[in-house]
Amino acid sequence: MNDLQTKLFLDWEPNSSVEATADEIRDAETYSRGYFDSSGALVRLELYDGGNLDQVYYYGSDIESITSDHTRDYPELAFAVVHKEGASAGFHWEFTTRYAADGSRRLLMFHLFDPRNLEIMNLDYSIAGDLRAITKFWYESADEIGLMFEYRKDGTNVDVANLEEGESVPLEAVLRALPEPDFYADGFALPPQLVGTSIPSVGDHFRPE
């Protein structure tokens, strides 16, 4: 807990490069406090909602140590552990396990980030390791998600949401306008920059219950 640098951010965005001031978060509905080691790597992220600490995210792979420290430092608070792994062409994967306050697992998720450090895909698994759903994102800009694509566990699309307009739009019409239509046409497809690679195996990153 000691010898870590802290930074404040508006909302729950650990990848933000813009720090918030104490005055800015005073009136914010949600904000986060990041803890960074001497190399600048994010170690822990506290997420606040309505001024109250809601949950904590840890970045590392020593699950036993993290769980032990969390139950001591943040009793009765849910938490998550995130492990990062590099991919080709500047992309990277993040593997997230969410836990209840008692340390029991509740959710497994894979997240794919592009070279801009924007999440473009996530896969939602049960604690038994069964895929439940896939979601992909298309960004209007680095600060704004324009479209959200939802898929069944077999990879078929079930909805495309235009987040700015607050309505669903036809998949076929959207695909004709996107620069990487194949990525969004199928839930299991990866970006063209990752051709020859595959979605990581659940068994390689989690021990399903």
Rosetta blueprint (number, residue, H / E / L):
1 M L
2 N L
3 D L
4 L L
5 Q E
6 T E
7 K E
8 L E
9 F E
10 L E
11 D L
12 W L
13 E L
14 P L
15 N L
16 S L
17 S L
18 V L
19 E L
20 A L
21 T L
22 A H
23 D H
24 E H
25 I H
26 R H
27 D L
28 A L
29 E L
30 T E
31 Y E
32 S E
33 R E
34 G E
35 Y E
36 F E
37 D L
38 S L
39 S L
40 G L
41 A L
42 L E
43 V E
44 R E
45 L E
46 E E
47 L E
48 Y E
49 D E
50 G L
51 G L
52 N E
53 L E
54 D E
55 Q E
56 V E
57 Y E
58 Y E
59 Y E
60 G L
61 S L
62 D L
63 I H
64 E H
65 S H
66 I H
67 T H
68 S H
69 D H
70 H H
71 T H
72 R H
73 D H
74 Y L
75 P L
76 E L
77 L L
78 A L
79 F E
80 A E
81 V E
82 V E
83 H E
84 K E
85 E E
86 G E
87 A L
88 S H
89 A H
90 G H
91 F L
92 H E
93 W E
94 E E
95 F E
96 T E
97 T E
98 R E
99 Y E
100 A L
101 A L
102 D L
103 G L
104 S L
105 R E
106 R E
107 L E
108 L E
109 M E
110 F E
111 H E
112 L E
113 F E
114 D L
115 P L
116 R L
117 N L
118 L L
119 E E
120 I E
121 M E
122 N E
123 L E
124 D E
125 Y E
126 S L
127 I L
128 A L
129 G L
130 D L
131 L E
132 R E
133 A E
134 I E
135 T E
136 K E
137 F E
138 W E
139 Y E
140 E E
141 S E
142 A L
143 D L
144 E E
145 I E
146 G E
147 L E
148 M E
149 F E
150 E E
151 Y E
152 R L
153 K L
154 D L
155 G L
156 T L
157 N E
158 V E
159 D E
160 V E
161 A E
162 N E
163 L L
164 E L
165 E L
166 G L
167 E E
168 S E
169 V L
170 P L
171 L H
172 E H
173 A H
174 V H
175 L H
176 R H
177 A H
178 L L
179 P L
180 E L
181 P H
182 D H
183 F H
184 Y H
185 A H
186 D L
187 G L
188 F L
189 A L
190 L L
191 P L
192 P H
193 Q H
194 L H
195 V L
196 G L
197 T L
198 S L
199 I L
200 P L
201 S L
202 V H
203 G H
204 D H
205 H L
206 F L
207 R L
208 P L
209 E L
